[in-house]
């Protein structure tokens, strides 16, 4: 099984000898890859849709891994058995959906979280900070014309103060090329937002906040 850049980045954050629950599994690609390569002992491939789950089942059977990968029909984590699960992967969803799934499950605190939001990644980082998680690793990945981040988080119970800057940068190493491109994109978004708000004259204070965060991000890049 070969993974695209996005799922490959998720796989890089999975520890050896783990048990992985892949929520919203993409044809079962990630669980199959992880088991095939001996990274995890067993896995759960979960999806809310019958059709995507059937696709995952076909791949699991194709690679003769039915004894190690369980396919579960579930809305988020609701029907996923917690027993033995060490890592939860939620990839390819919007930030609001990811936060909603995490909010609805108490035992996420017992697991390593590997999250790849397609949108509103700031919401996800904020949720983690609010709920006592620490971002232990994060990387940006360029997948064709899109750029995303994948982050790894563990529960510590410690809630640190944070601001908008921290929810944008997270655990990224801004000395790396892909990470810099990700932040440059964020700067453009904040500057465009500030410009639009200034022109509308409806939210001058909000415009200044957007401009301030853009300036902080530029400074963090050494510009």
Secondary structure, 3 states (H helix, E strand, C coil): CCCCHHHHHHHHCCCCCEEEEEECCCCCHHHHHHHHCCCEEEEEEEECCHHHHHHHHHHHHHCCCCCCEEEEECCCCCCCCCCCCCEEEEEEEEHHHHHHHHHCCHHHHHCEEEEEEEECHHHHHHHHHHCCEEEEEEEEEEECCEEEEEEEEEECCCCCCCCHHHHHHCCCCCCCHHHHHHHHHHHHHHHHHHHHHHHHCCCHHHHHHHHHHHHHHHHHCCC
